[in-house]
Amino acid sequence: MKWKSFGTSGLKVTELCLGTMTLAGQADEKQSFAILDAAHAAGIRFMDTADCYPIPITIETSGHTEELIGRWFKQRKVRDEWVVATKAYFSMGPWPTQRGNSRLHIKASVEDSLRRLGTDRIDLFLCHGWDPTVLLEETLRALEDLQAAGKIHYTGISNLRAHEMAAALVEATRLGVTGFQGLEPRYNLLFREPEESLFPLARRFGLGTMVYNPLAGGLLTGKHKPGTAPAEGTRFTMGDSGRVYRGRYWNDRFLEIAQDLKTRCEANGFSLVTGAVAWTLANPDVTSAITGVSRAEQLADQVRGTAITLPADLKAAMDAVWFDLPRTPPSLDTPRLTEYY
């Protein structure tokens, strides 16, 4: 498992990051511990979680994933071996003060995450989304204060547009604070919008990139067939999260593409899962790809994606997919909170 620099910061991370939104939800505690053990055995030492996990995201279950990770760290005694990223932004209670990127909410979220994880610091803290209701200065100064206190070490932000990150970089320079050091966009061979502006921005300003959905929510496993409904228990059927994922990926065109690529990958001796991960990591603008599983045995095919080089013809076929897809006009509206995971 390769380690990479997270942009120009001093942080080092493994090229695969264990996504944990399934832990304490789709996966019960025994399964979750098995997933964490398997990731550790595979050499993964970077994990991504959030205060609002597991999915489907509800106030009633928020925090359960961090609590489970905290119990695993306590039992396995491996906290110092791991780079832990967690996030805050989504509602953690019924009041407007319990969400977003305000100083009040960020500070409370960090304290609560530290308690749930059973740790004295968060290695990488990310705002889980862009908050247009809070001044950037307030958010950035709050993060700077938490860094100065040693409660968080590095910072980033998930689910934002390039012009928003550019604004944050300008504001950090104006204020003389560290600002965001990395970003977490959605990225896979069916969704390559970050290549247009986010990745070039990250490259220019030395930002680390940890990308989520390399398997398109499980569609790039190839197990789903065109003309069928999503199977119960998959990412596509879980409450409001399922609605979001169906909107992103569930259509016959994508399902047909997945079946074709599955056949091509298997002809080369590996699964579509392995091929999709290898394709994602082949982009030099990707620092780390966030892998997510609901059973420990699913992890092996994703780990294999770190060890292969795609044949040129298969890589070309995967590259061509995005350019053959229909395009929709960009939205000028801020996405609703429920559309971030």
MIFI-242379 format. One record per residue (C-alpha): residue number from 1; x, y, z. Coordinates in Angstrom, 1 decimal, always signed. Example, Ala and Ser with C-alpha at 12.3 -4.5 7.8 and 13.67 -1.06 7.14 Angstrom:
! residues 2
<r><k>1</k><east>+12.3</east><north>-4.5</north><up>+7.8</up></r>
<r><k>2</k><east>+13.7</east><north>-1.1</north><up>+7.1</up></r>
This chain:
! residues 341
<r><k>1</k><east>+0.0</east><north>+0.0</north><up>+0.0</up></r>
<r><k>2</k><east>+1.6</east><north>+3.3</north><up>-1.1</up></r>
<r><k>3</k><east>+1.7</east><north>+6.3</north><up>+1.1</up></r>
<r><k>4</k><east>+1.4</east><north>+9.8</north><up>-0.5</up></r>
<r><k>5</k><east>+1.8</east><north>+13.4</north><up>+0.6</up></r>
<r><k>6</k><east>-1.6</east><north>+15.0</north><up>+1.1</up></r>
<r><k>7</k><east>-0.9</east><north>+18.0</north><up>-1.2</up></r>
<r><k>8</k><east>+1.9</east><north>+20.2</north><up>+0.1</up></r>
<r><k>9</k><east>+0.9</east><north>+19.7</north><up>+3.7</up></r>
<r><k>10</k><east>+3.0</east><north>+17.6</north><up>+6.0</up></r>
<r><k>11</k><east>+0.3</east><north>+14.9</north><up>+6.2</up></r>
<r><k>12</k><east>+0.9</east><north>+11.5</north><up>+4.7</up></r>
<r><k>13</k><east>-1.9</east><north>+9.1</north><up>+3.8</up></r>
<r><k>14</k><east>-2.3</east><north>+5.7</north><up>+2.2</up></r>
<r><k>15</k><east>-3.6</east><north>+5.6</north><up>-1.4</up></r>
<r><k>16</k><east>-6.7</east><north>+3.8</north><up>-0.2</up></r>
<r><k>17</k><east>-8.8</east><north>+5.4</north><up>+2.5</up></r>
<r><k>18</k><east>-11.4</east><north>+3.3</north><up>+4.3</up></r>
<r><k>19</k><east>-14.8</east><north>+4.9</north><up>+4.1</up></r>
<r><k>20</k><east>-16.9</east><north>+4.1</north><up>+7.2</up></r>
<r><k>21</k><east>-20.5</east><north>+5.2</north><up>+6.4</up></r>
<r><k>22</k><east>-21.6</east><north>+1.6</north><up>+6.4</up></r>
<r><k>23</k><east>-20.2</east><north>+0.8</north><up>+9.8</up></r>
<r><k>24</k><east>-22.8</east><north>+0.6</north><up>+12.6</up></r>
<r><k>25</k><east>-25.5</east><north>+0.7</north><up>+9.9</up></r>
<r><k>26</k><east>-25.4</east><north>-1.7</north><up>+7.0</up></r>
<r><k>27</k><east>-22.7</east><north>-3.6</north><up>+8.9</up></r>
<r><k>28</k><east>-23.4</east><north>-4.5</north><up>+12.5</up></r>
<r><k>29</k><east>-20.7</east><north>-4.3</north><up>+15.1</up></r>
<r><k>30</k><east>-19.2</east><north>-7.7</north><up>+14.4</up></r>
<r><k>31</k><east>-19.1</east><north>-7.1</north><up>+10.7</up></r>
<r><k>32</k><east>-17.8</east><north>-3.6</north><up>+11.2</up></r>
<r><k>33</k><east>-14.9</east><north>-4.8</north><up>+13.4</up></r>
<r><k>34</k><east>-14.1</east><north>-7.4</north><up>+10.7</up></r>
<r><k>35</k><east>-14.0</east><north>-4.7</north><up>+8.0</up></r>
<r><k>36</k><east>-11.7</east><north>-2.5</north><up>+10.1</up></r>
<r><k>37</k><east>-9.5</east><north>-5.6</north><up>+10.8</up></r>
<r><k>38</k><east>-9.3</east><north>-6.4</north><up>+7.1</up></r>
<r><k>39</k><east>-8.4</east><north>-2.9</north><up>+6.2</up></r>
<r><k>40</k><east>-5.7</east><north>-2.9</north><up>+8.8</up></r>
<r><k>41</k><east>-4.3</east><north>-6.2</north><up>+7.5</up></r>
<r><k>42</k><east>-4.3</east><north>-4.9</north><up>+4.0</up></r>
<r><k>43</k><east>-2.1</east><north>-1.9</north><up>+4.9</up></r>
<r><k>44</k><east>-4.8</east><north>+0.8</north><up>+4.8</up></r>
<r><k>45</k><east>-4.0</east><north>+3.4</north><up>+7.5</up></r>
<r><k>46</k><east>-6.3</east><north>+6.2</north><up>+6.4</up></r>
<r><k>47</k><east>-10.0</east><north>+6.3</north><up>+7.3</up></r>
<r><k>48</k><east>-12.8</east><north>+8.7</north><up>+6.6</up></r>
<r><k>49</k><east>-15.8</east><north>+9.1</north><up>+8.8</up></r>
<r><k>50</k><east>-18.3</east><north>+11.8</north><up>+9.8</up></r>
<r><k>51</k><east>-20.2</east><north>+12.8</north><up>+12.9</up></r>
<r><k>52</k><east>-23.5</east><north>+12.1</north><up>+11.1</up></r>
<r><k>53</k><east>-22.7</east><north>+8.5</north><up>+10.0</up></r>
<r><k>54</k><east>-24.0</east><north>+5.8</north><up>+9.5</up></r>
<r><k>55</k><east>-26.2</east><north>+6.0</north><up>+6.5</up></r>
<r><k>56</k><east>-29.1</east><north>+6.5</north><up>+6.0</up></r>
<r><k>57</k><east>-28.3</east><north>+9.7</north><up>+7.9</up></r>
<r><k>58</k><east>-30.7</east><north>+10.4</north><up>+10.7</up></r>
<r><k>59</k><east>-30.4</east><north>+12.4</north><up>+13.9</up></r>
<r><k>60</k><east>-31.3</east><north>+9.3</north><up>+15.9</up></r>
<r><k>61</k><east>-28.3</east><north>+7.3</north><up>+14.7</up></r>
<r><k>62</k><east>-25.8</east><north>+10.1</north><up>+14.1</up></r>
<r><k>63</k><east>-22.5</east><north>+9.5</north><up>+15.9</up></r>
<r><k>64</k><east>-22.9</east><north>+5.7</north><up>+16.0</up></r>
<r><k>65</k><east>-20.1</east><north>+5.1</north><up>+13.5</up></r>
<r><k>66</k><east>-17.6</east><north>+7.3</north><up>+15.4</up></r>
<r><k>67</k><east>-18.5</east><north>+5.5</north><up>+18.6</up></r>
<r><k>68</k><east>-17.9</east><north>+2.1</north><up>+17.0</up></r>
<r><k>69</k><east>-14.5</east><north>+3.2</north><up>+15.6</up></r>
<r><k>70</k><east>-13.6</east><north>+4.5</north><up>+19.1</up></r>
<r><k>71</k><east>-14.4</east><north>+1.0</north><up>+20.6</up></r>
<r><k>72</k><east>-12.3</east><north>-0.7</north><up>+17.9</up></r>
<r><k>73</k><east>-9.4</east><north>+1.6</north><up>+18.6</up></r>
<r><k>74</k><east>-9.7</east><north>+0.9</north><up>+22.3</up></r>
<r><k>75</k><east>-9.7</east><north>-2.9</north><up>+21.8</up></r>
<r><k>76</k><east>-7.1</east><north>-3.1</north><up>+19.1</up></r>
<r><k>77</k><east>-4.8</east><north>-0.3</north><up>+20.5</up></r>
<r><k>78</k><east>-3.9</east><north>+0.9</north><up>+17.0</up></r>
<r><k>79</k><east>-5.1</east><north>+4.5</north><up>+17.1</up></r>
<r><k>80</k><east>-1.6</east><north>+5.9</north><up>+16.5</up></r>
<r><k>81</k><east>-1.1</east><north>+3.9</north><up>+13.4</up></r>
<r><k>82</k><east>-4.1</east><north>+5.5</north><up>+11.6</up></r>
<r><k>83</k><east>-4.8</east><north>+8.8</north><up>+10.0</up></r>
<r><k>84</k><east>-8.3</east><north>+9.7</north><up>+11.0</up></r>
<r><k>85</k><east>-10.4</east><north>+12.1</north><up>+9.0</up></r>
<r><k>86</k><east>-13.9</east><north>+13.1</north><up>+10.2</up></r>
<r><k>87</k><east>-16.4</east><north>+15.7</north><up>+9.1</up></r>
<r><k>88</k><east>-19.1</east><north>+17.9</north><up>+10.4</up></r>
<r><k>89</k><east>-21.9</east><north>+20.0</north><up>+8.7</up></r>
<r><k>90</k><east>-25.1</east><north>+17.9</north><up>+8.8</up></r>
<r><k>91</k><east>-27.8</east><north>+18.3</north><up>+11.4</up></r>
<r><k>92</k><east>-26.9</east><north>+16.7</north><up>+14.7</up></r>
<r><k>93</k><east>-30.0</east><north>+17.8</north><up>+16.5</up></r>
<r><k>94</k><east>-33.3</east><north>+19.6</north><up>+15.9</up></r>
<r><k>95</k><east>-31.9</east><north>+23.2</north><up>+16.2</up></r>
<r><k>96</k><east>-30.4</east><north>+25.4</north><up>+13.5</up></r>
<r><k>97</k><east>-27.3</east><north>+25.8</north><up>+15.7</up></r>
<r><k>98</k><east>-26.6</east><north>+22.1</north><up>+15.4</up></r>
<r><k>99</k><east>-25.7</east><north>+22.2</north><up>+11.7</up></r>
<r><k>100</k><east>-23.5</east><north>+24.0</north><up>+9.2</up></r>
<r><k>101</k><east>-20.0</east><north>+25.6</north><up>+9.4</up></r>
<r><k>102</k><east>-20.5</east><north>+28.2</north><up>+12.2</up></r>
<r><k>103</k><east>-17.9</east><north>+28.5</north><up>+14.9</up></r>
<r><k>104</k><east>-20.4</east><north>+27.2</north><up>+17.4</up></r>
<r><k>105</k><east>-21.3</east><north>+24.1</north><up>+15.5</up></r>
<r><k>106</k><east>-17.7</east><north>+23.3</north><up>+14.3</up></r>
<r><k>107</k><east>-16.3</east><north>+23.6</north><up>+17.9</up></r>
<r><k>108</k><east>-19.1</east><north>+21.5</north><up>+19.3</up></r>
<r><k>109</k><east>-18.7</east><north>+18.9</north><up>+16.6</up></r>
<r><k>110</k><east>-15.0</east><north>+18.6</north><up>+17.1</up></r>
<r><k>111</k><east>-15.4</east><north>+18.1</north><up>+20.8</up></r>
<r><k>112</k><east>-18.1</east><north>+15.5</north><up>+20.3</up></r>
<r><k>113</k><east>-16.1</east><north>+13.6</north><up>+17.7</up></r>
<r><k>114</k><east>-13.0</east><north>+13.5</north><up>+19.9</up></r>
<r><k>115</k><east>-15.1</east><north>+12.0</north><up>+22.7</up></r>
<r><k>116</k><east>-16.8</east><north>+9.5</north><up>+20.5</up></r>
<r><k>117</k><east>-13.6</east><north>+8.4</north><up>+18.8</up></r>
<r><k>118</k><east>-11.8</east><north>+8.2</north><up>+22.1</up></r>
<r><k>119</k><east>-8.9</east><north>+10.2</north><up>+20.9</up></r>
<r><k>120</k><east>-7.1</east><north>+13.5</north><up>+21.7</up></r>
<r><k>121</k><east>-6.8</east><north>+14.8</north><up>+18.2</up></r>
<r><k>122</k><east>-8.4</east><north>+14.6</north><up>+14.7</up></r>
<r><k>123</k><east>-5.8</east><north>+14.2</north><up>+12.1</up></r>
<r><k>124</k><east>-7.8</east><north>+15.7</north><up>+9.2</up></r>
<r><k>125</k><east>-11.0</east><north>+17.6</north><up>+9.9</up></r>
<r><k>126</k><east>-13.3</east><north>+18.5</north><up>+7.0</up></r>
<r><k>127</k><east>-16.3</east><north>+20.6</north><up>+6.6</up></r>
<r><k>128</k><east>-18.8</east><north>+18.2</north><up>+5.1</up></r>
<r><k>129</k><east>-20.2</east><north>+20.8</north><up>+2.8</up></r>
<r><k>130</k><east>-20.2</east><north>+24.4</north><up>+1.8</up></r>
<r><k>131</k><east>-22.3</east><north>+26.7</north><up>+4.0</up></r>
<r><k>132</k><east>-23.5</east><north>+29.9</north><up>+2.3</up></r>
<r><k>133</k><east>-25.1</east><north>+31.1</north><up>+5.5</up></r>
<r><k>134</k><east>-21.8</east><north>+31.6</north><up>+7.3</up></r>
<r><k>135</k><east>-19.0</east><north>+34.0</north><up>+6.5</up></r>
<r><k>136</k><east>-15.8</east><north>+32.2</north><up>+5.4</up></r>
<r><k>137</k><east>-13.8</east><north>+34.2</north><up>+8.0</up></r>
<r><k>138</k><east>-15.8</east><north>+32.7</north><up>+10.8</up></r>
<r><k>139</k><east>-15.3</east><north>+29.1</north><up>+9.6</up></r>
<r><k>140</k><east>-11.6</east><north>+29.6</north><up>+8.8</up></r>
<r><k>141</k><east>-10.8</east><north>+31.3</north><up>+12.1</up></r>
<r><k>142</k><east>-12.7</east><north>+28.6</north><up>+14.0</up></r>
<r><k>143</k><east>-10.6</east><north>+25.9</north><up>+12.3</up></r>
<r><k>144</k><east>-7.4</east><north>+27.9</north><up>+12.9</up></r>
<r><k>145</k><east>-8.2</east><north>+28.1</north><up>+16.7</up></r>
<r><k>146</k><east>-8.8</east><north>+24.4</north><up>+16.8</up></r>
<r><k>147</k><east>-5.5</east><north>+23.7</north><up>+15.1</up></r>
<r><k>148</k><east>-3.7</east><north>+26.0</north><up>+17.5</up></r>
<r><k>149</k><east>-5.3</east><north>+24.1</north><up>+20.4</up></r>
<r><k>150</k><east>-4.0</east><north>+20.8</north><up>+18.9</up></r>
<r><k>151</k><east>-7.5</east><north>+19.3</north><up>+18.5</up></r>
<r><k>152</k><east>-7.3</east><north>+19.1</north><up>+14.8</up></r>
<r><k>153</k><east>-4.1</east><north>+18.9</north><up>+12.7</up></r>
<r><k>154</k><east>-5.1</east><north>+19.4</north><up>+9.1</up></r>
<r><k>155</k><east>-8.3</east><north>+20.7</north><up>+7.5</up></r>
<r><k>156</k><east>-10.3</east><north>+20.2</north><up>+4.3</up></r>
<r><k>157</k><east>-13.7</east><north>+20.5</north><up>+2.8</up></r>
<r><k>158</k><east>-16.0</east><north>+18.2</north><up>+1.0</up></r>
<r><k>159</k><east>-18.7</east><north>+18.7</north><up>-1.7</up></r>
<r><k>160</k><east>-17.9</east><north>+22.1</north><up>-3.1</up></r>
<r><k>161</k><east>-17.3</east><north>+23.9</north><up>-6.4</up></r>
<r><k>162</k><east>-14.0</east><north>+25.2</north><up>-7.7</up></r>
<r><k>163</k><east>-15.1</east><north>+28.8</north><up>-7.3</up></r>
<r><k>164</k><east>-16.0</east><north>+28.2</north><up>-3.7</up></r>
<r><k>165</k><east>-12.6</east><north>+26.7</north><up>-2.9</up></r>
<r><k>166</k><east>-10.9</east><north>+29.6</north><up>-4.7</up></r>
<r><k>167</k><east>-12.8</east><north>+32.0</north><up>-2.5</up></r>
<r><k>168</k><east>-11.7</east><north>+30.1</north><up>+0.6</up></r>
<r><k>169</k><east>-8.1</east><north>+30.2</north><up>-0.6</up></r>
<r><k>170</k><east>-8.2</east><north>+33.9</north><up>-1.1</up></r>
<r><k>171</k><east>-9.9</east><north>+34.5</north><up>+2.2</up></r>
<r><k>172</k><east>-7.3</east><north>+32.4</north><up>+4.1</up></r>
<r><k>173</k><east>-4.5</east><north>+34.5</north><up>+2.5</up></r>
<r><k>174</k><east>-6.3</east><north>+37.7</north><up>+3.5</up></r>
<r><k>175</k><east>-6.7</east><north>+36.5</north><up>+7.1</up></r>
<r><k>176</k><east>-3.2</east><north>+35.0</north><up>+7.4</up></r>
<r><k>177</k><east>-4.6</east><north>+31.6</north><up>+8.4</up></r>
<r><k>178</k><east>-3.8</east><north>+28.1</north><up>+7.2</up></r>
<r><k>179</k><east>-7.2</east><north>+27.5</north><up>+5.5</up></r>
<r><k>180</k><east>-8.3</east><north>+24.3</north><up>+3.8</up></r>
<r><k>181</k><east>-5.5</east><north>+22.0</north><up>+2.9</up></r>
<r><k>182</k><east>-7.5</east><north>+19.4</north><up>+1.0</up></r>
<r><k>183</k><east>-10.8</east><north>+18.6</north><up>-0.6</up></r>
<r><k>184</k><east>-13.1</east><north>+15.6</north><up>-0.9</up></r>
<r><k>185</k><east>-15.0</east><north>+15.5</north><up>-4.2</up></r>
<r><k>186</k><east>-17.1</east><north>+12.8</north><up>-5.8</up></r>
<r><k>187</k><east>-15.2</east><north>+11.1</north><up>-8.6</up></r>
<r><k>188</k><east>-15.3</east><north>+8.0</north><up>-10.7</up></r>
<r><k>189</k><east>-15.4</east><north>+7.0</north><up>-14.4</up></r>
<r><k>190</k><east>-19.1</east><north>+7.9</north><up>-14.6</up></r>
<r><k>191</k><east>-18.6</east><north>+11.3</north><up>-12.9</up></r>
<r><k>192</k><east>-15.5</east><north>+13.2</north><up>-13.9</up></r>
<r><k>193</k><east>-16.5</east><north>+16.8</north><up>-13.3</up></r>
<r><k>194</k><east>-13.6</east><north>+17.4</north><up>-10.8</up></r>
<r><k>195</k><east>-11.2</east><north>+17.1</north><up>-13.8</up></r>
<r><k>196</k><east>-12.6</east><north>+20.3</north><up>-15.3</up></r>
<r><k>197</k><east>-11.6</east><north>+22.7</north><up>-12.5</up></r>
<r><k>198</k><east>-11.3</east><north>+21.2</north><up>-9.0</up></r>
<r><k>199</k><east>-8.3</east><north>+19.0</north><up>-9.8</up></r>
<r><k>200</k><east>-6.4</east><north>+21.8</north><up>-11.6</up></r>
<r><k>201</k><east>-7.1</east><north>+24.1</north><up>-8.7</up></r>
<r><k>202</k><east>-5.9</east><north>+21.5</north><up>-6.2</up></r>
<r><k>203</k><east>-2.7</east><north>+20.9</north><up>-8.3</up></r>
<r><k>204</k><east>-2.0</east><north>+24.7</north><up>-8.6</up></r>
<r><k>205</k><east>-2.4</east><north>+25.3</north><up>-4.8</up></r>
<r><k>206</k><east>-1.0</east><north>+22.1</north><up>-3.4</up></r>
<r><k>207</k><east>-4.2</east><north>+20.7</north><up>-2.0</up></r>
<r><k>208</k><east>-4.6</east><north>+17.0</north><up>-1.2</up></r>
<r><k>209</k><east>-7.6</east><north>+15.2</north><up>-2.8</up></r>
<r><k>210</k><east>-9.5</east><north>+12.3</north><up>-1.3</up></r>
<r><k>211</k><east>-12.2</east><north>+11.2</north><up>-3.7</up></r>
<r><k>212</k><east>-15.4</east><north>+9.3</north><up>-2.8</up></r>
<r><k>213</k><east>-17.7</east><north>+7.0</north><up>-4.8</up></r>
<r><k>214</k><east>-14.9</east><north>+5.3</north><up>-6.9</up></r>
<r><k>215</k><east>-17.5</east><north>+2.5</north><up>-7.4</up></r>
<r><k>216</k><east>-20.4</east><north>+4.8</north><up>-8.1</up></r>
<r><k>217</k><east>-22.2</east><north>+3.7</north><up>-4.9</up></r>
<r><k>218</k><east>-21.8</east><north>+0.1</north><up>-5.9</up></r>
<r><k>219</k><east>-23.0</east><north>+0.4</north><up>-9.5</up></r>
<r><k>220</k><east>-19.5</east><north>-0.3</north><up>-10.7</up></r>
<r><k>221</k><east>-19.5</east><north>-3.7</north><up>-9.1</up></r>
<r><k>222</k><east>-21.4</east><north>-4.9</north><up>-12.1</up></r>
<r><k>223</k><east>-23.8</east><north>-6.9</north><up>-10.0</up></r>
<r><k>224</k><east>-26.8</east><north>-4.8</north><up>-10.9</up></r>
<r><k>225</k><east>-28.6</east><north>-5.5</north><up>-14.2</up></r>
<r><k>226</k><east>-30.4</east><north>-3.2</north><up>-16.6</up></r>
<r><k>227</k><east>-34.2</east><north>-3.2</north><up>-16.3</up></r>
<r><k>228</k><east>-34.1</east><north>-4.3</north><up>-12.7</up></r>
<r><k>229</k><east>-34.9</east><north>-2.5</north><up>-9.4</up></r>
<r><k>230</k><east>-32.2</east><north>-2.0</north><up>-6.9</up></r>
<r><k>231</k><east>-31.8</east><north>-5.0</north><up>-4.5</up></r>
<r><k>232</k><east>-32.9</east><north>-4.3</north><up>-0.9</up></r>
<r><k>233</k><east>-30.0</east><north>-3.6</north><up>+1.5</up></r>
<r><k>234</k><east>-27.8</east><north>-1.9</north><up>-1.1</up></r>
<r><k>235</k><east>-26.8</east><north>+1.7</north><up>-1.1</up></r>
<r><k>236</k><east>-29.6</east><north>+2.5</north><up>-3.6</up></r>
<r><k>237</k><east>-32.4</east><north>+1.5</north><up>-1.2</up></r>
<r><k>238</k><east>-31.4</east><north>+3.1</north><up>+2.1</up></r>
<r><k>239</k><east>-33.8</east><north>+5.9</north><up>+3.0</up></r>
<r><k>240</k><east>-33.0</east><north>+9.4</north><up>+1.7</up></r>
<r><k>241</k><east>-29.4</east><north>+8.2</north><up>+0.9</up></r>
<r><k>242</k><east>-30.9</east><north>+5.7</north><up>-1.5</up></r>
<r><k>243</k><east>-32.9</east><north>+8.4</north><up>-3.2</up></r>
<r><k>244</k><east>-29.7</east><north>+10.4</north><up>-3.7</up></r>
<r><k>245</k><east>-27.7</east><north>+7.5</north><up>-5.1</up></r>
<r><k>246</k><east>-30.5</east><north>+6.4</north><up>-7.4</up></r>
<r><k>247</k><east>-30.6</east><north>+10.0</north><up>-8.8</up></r>
<r><k>248</k><east>-26.9</east><north>+9.9</north><up>-9.4</up></r>
<r><k>249</k><east>-26.4</east><north>+6.5</north><up>-11.0</up></r>
<r><k>250</k><east>-29.5</east><north>+4.3</north><up>-11.3</up></r>
<r><k>251</k><east>-30.4</east><north>+4.3</north><up>-15.0</up></r>
<r><k>252</k><east>-30.2</east><north>+1.7</north><up>-17.7</up></r>
<r><k>253</k><east>-27.4</east><north>+3.5</north><up>-19.6</up></r>
<r><k>254</k><east>-25.1</east><north>+3.3</north><up>-16.6</up></r>
<r><k>255</k><east>-26.1</east><north>-0.2</north><up>-15.8</up></r>
<r><k>256</k><east>-25.4</east><north>-1.3</north><up>-19.4</up></r>
<r><k>257</k><east>-22.0</east><north>+0.4</north><up>-19.2</up></r>
<r><k>258</k><east>-21.2</east><north>-1.4</north><up>-16.0</up></r>
<r><k>259</k><east>-22.1</east><north>-4.8</north><up>-17.6</up></r>
<r><k>260</k><east>-19.8</east><north>-4.0</north><up>-20.6</up></r>
<r><k>261</k><east>-16.9</east><north>-3.0</north><up>-18.5</up></r>
<r><k>262</k><east>-17.4</east><north>-6.0</north><up>-16.2</up></r>
<r><k>263</k><east>-17.0</east><north>-8.3</north><up>-19.2</up></r>
<r><k>264</k><east>-13.9</east><north>-6.4</north><up>-20.4</up></r>
<r><k>265</k><east>-12.2</east><north>-6.4</north><up>-16.9</up></r>
<r><k>266</k><east>-12.9</east><north>-10.1</north><up>-16.4</up></r>
<r><k>267</k><east>-11.4</east><north>-10.9</north><up>-19.8</up></r>
<r><k>268</k><east>-8.2</east><north>-9.3</north><up>-18.4</up></r>
<r><k>269</k><east>-8.3</east><north>-11.4</north><up>-15.2</up></r>
<r><k>270</k><east>-9.7</east><north>-9.1</north><up>-12.6</up></r>
<r><k>271</k><east>-13.1</east><north>-7.8</north><up>-11.5</up></r>
<r><k>272</k><east>-14.8</east><north>-4.5</north><up>-12.5</up></r>
<r><k>273</k><east>-14.3</east><north>-3.4</north><up>-8.8</up></r>
<r><k>274</k><east>-10.6</east><north>-3.8</north><up>-9.2</up></r>
<r><k>275</k><east>-10.6</east><north>-2.1</north><up>-12.5</up></r>
<r><k>276</k><east>-12.7</east><north>+0.9</north><up>-11.3</up></r>
<r><k>277</k><east>-10.4</east><north>+1.5</north><up>-8.4</up></r>
<r><k>278</k><east>-7.3</east><north>+1.1</north><up>-10.6</up></r>
<r><k>279</k><east>-8.8</east><north>+3.6</north><up>-13.0</up></r>
<r><k>280</k><east>-9.4</east><north>+6.1</north><up>-10.2</up></r>
<r><k>281</k><east>-5.9</east><north>+5.8</north><up>-8.8</up></r>
<r><k>282</k><east>-4.3</east><north>+6.1</north><up>-12.2</up></r>
<r><k>283</k><east>-5.2</east><north>+9.8</north><up>-12.2</up></r>
<r><k>284</k><east>-2.2</east><north>+11.6</north><up>-10.7</up></r>
<r><k>285</k><east>-4.5</east><north>+14.3</north><up>-9.3</up></r>
<r><k>286</k><east>-6.1</east><north>+11.7</north><up>-6.9</up></r>
<r><k>287</k><east>-4.2</east><north>+11.4</north><up>-3.6</up></r>
<r><k>288</k><east>-6.4</east><north>+8.8</north><up>-2.1</up></r>
<r><k>289</k><east>-9.6</east><north>+6.9</north><up>-3.1</up></r>
<r><k>290</k><east>-12.2</east><north>+6.2</north><up>-0.4</up></r>
<r><k>291</k><east>-13.2</east><north>+2.6</north><up>-0.5</up></r>
<r><k>292</k><east>-16.5</east><north>+1.5</north><up>+1.1</up></r>
<r><k>293</k><east>-17.8</east><north>-2.0</north><up>+1.9</up></r>
<r><k>294</k><east>-20.5</east><north>-3.6</north><up>+4.0</up></r>
<r><k>295</k><east>-18.7</east><north>-7.0</north><up>+4.3</up></r>
<r><k>296</k><east>-15.0</east><north>-7.6</north><up>+5.0</up></r>
<r><k>297</k><east>-14.6</east><north>-9.9</north><up>+2.0</up></r>
<r><k>298</k><east>-15.6</east><north>-7.2</north><up>-0.4</up></r>
<r><k>299</k><east>-12.4</east><north>-5.2</north><up>+0.4</up></r>
<r><k>300</k><east>-10.0</east><north>-7.6</north><up>-1.3</up></r>
<r><k>301</k><east>-11.0</east><north>-6.6</north><up>-4.9</up></r>
<r><k>302</k><east>-10.6</east><north>-2.9</north><up>-4.1</up></r>
<r><k>303</k><east>-7.2</east><north>-3.4</north><up>-2.6</up></r>
<r><k>304</k><east>-6.1</east><north>-5.3</north><up>-5.7</up></r>
<r><k>305</k><east>-6.8</east><north>-2.1</north><up>-7.6</up></r>
<r><k>306</k><east>-3.7</east><north>-0.6</north><up>-6.0</up></r>
<r><k>307</k><east>-1.5</east><north>-3.3</north><up>-7.5</up></r>
<r><k>308</k><east>-2.4</east><north>-3.4</north><up>-11.2</up></r>
<r><k>309</k><east>-1.9</east><north>-1.3</north><up>-14.2</up></r>
<r><k>310</k><east>-4.8</east><north>-1.2</north><up>-16.6</up></r>
<r><k>311</k><east>-4.1</east><north>-2.5</north><up>-20.1</up></r>
<r><k>312</k><east>-4.0</east><north>+0.4</north><up>-22.6</up></r>
<r><k>313</k><east>-7.1</east><north>-0.7</north><up>-24.5</up></r>
<r><k>314</k><east>-9.2</east><north>-1.2</north><up>-21.4</up></r>
<r><k>315</k><east>-8.0</east><north>+2.2</north><up>-19.9</up></r>
<r><k>316</k><east>-9.0</east><north>+3.8</north><up>-23.2</up></r>
<r><k>317</k><east>-12.5</east><north>+2.2</north><up>-23.1</up></r>
<r><k>318</k><east>-13.0</east><north>+3.4</north><up>-19.5</up></r>
<r><k>319</k><east>-11.8</east><north>+6.9</north><up>-20.4</up></r>
<r><k>320</k><east>-14.2</east><north>+7.0</north><up>-23.3</up></r>
<r><k>321</k><east>-17.3</east><north>+6.4</north><up>-21.2</up></r>
<r><k>322</k><east>-17.5</east><north>+9.9</north><up>-19.7</up></r>
<r><k>323</k><east>-17.3</east><north>+11.6</north><up>-23.1</up></r>
<r><k>324</k><east>-20.1</east><north>+9.5</north><up>-24.5</up></r>
<r><k>325</k><east>-22.6</east><north>+10.3</north><up>-21.7</up></r>
<r><k>326</k><east>-25.3</east><north>+13.0</north><up>-22.1</up></r>
<r><k>327</k><east>-24.6</east><north>+16.2</north><up>-20.3</up></r>
<r><k>328</k><east>-27.0</east><north>+18.3</north><up>-18.1</up></r>
<r><k>329</k><east>-26.7</east><north>+22.0</north><up>-17.5</up></r>
<r><k>330</k><east>-24.9</east><north>+23.0</north><up>-14.3</up></r>
<r><k>331</k><east>-27.1</east><north>+24.2</north><up>-11.5</up></r>
<r><k>332</k><east>-26.5</east><north>+27.6</north><up>-10.0</up></r>
<r><k>333</k><east>-28.4</east><north>+26.7</north><up>-6.9</up></r>
<r><k>334</k><east>-26.7</east><north>+25.4</north><up>-3.7</up></r>
<r><k>335</k><east>-27.3</east><north>+21.7</north><up>-3.5</up></r>
<r><k>336</k><east>-29.7</east><north>+20.6</north><up>-0.7</up></r>
<r><k>337</k><east>-28.0</east><north>+19.2</north><up>+2.4</up></r>
<r><k>338</k><east>-29.4</east><north>+15.7</north><up>+1.7</up></r>
<r><k>339</k><east>-27.4</east><north>+15.5</north><up>-1.5</up></r>
<r><k>340</k><east>-24.0</east><north>+15.3</north><up>+0.2</up></r>
<r><k>341</k><east>-22.5</east><north>+12.0</north><up>+1.5</up></r>
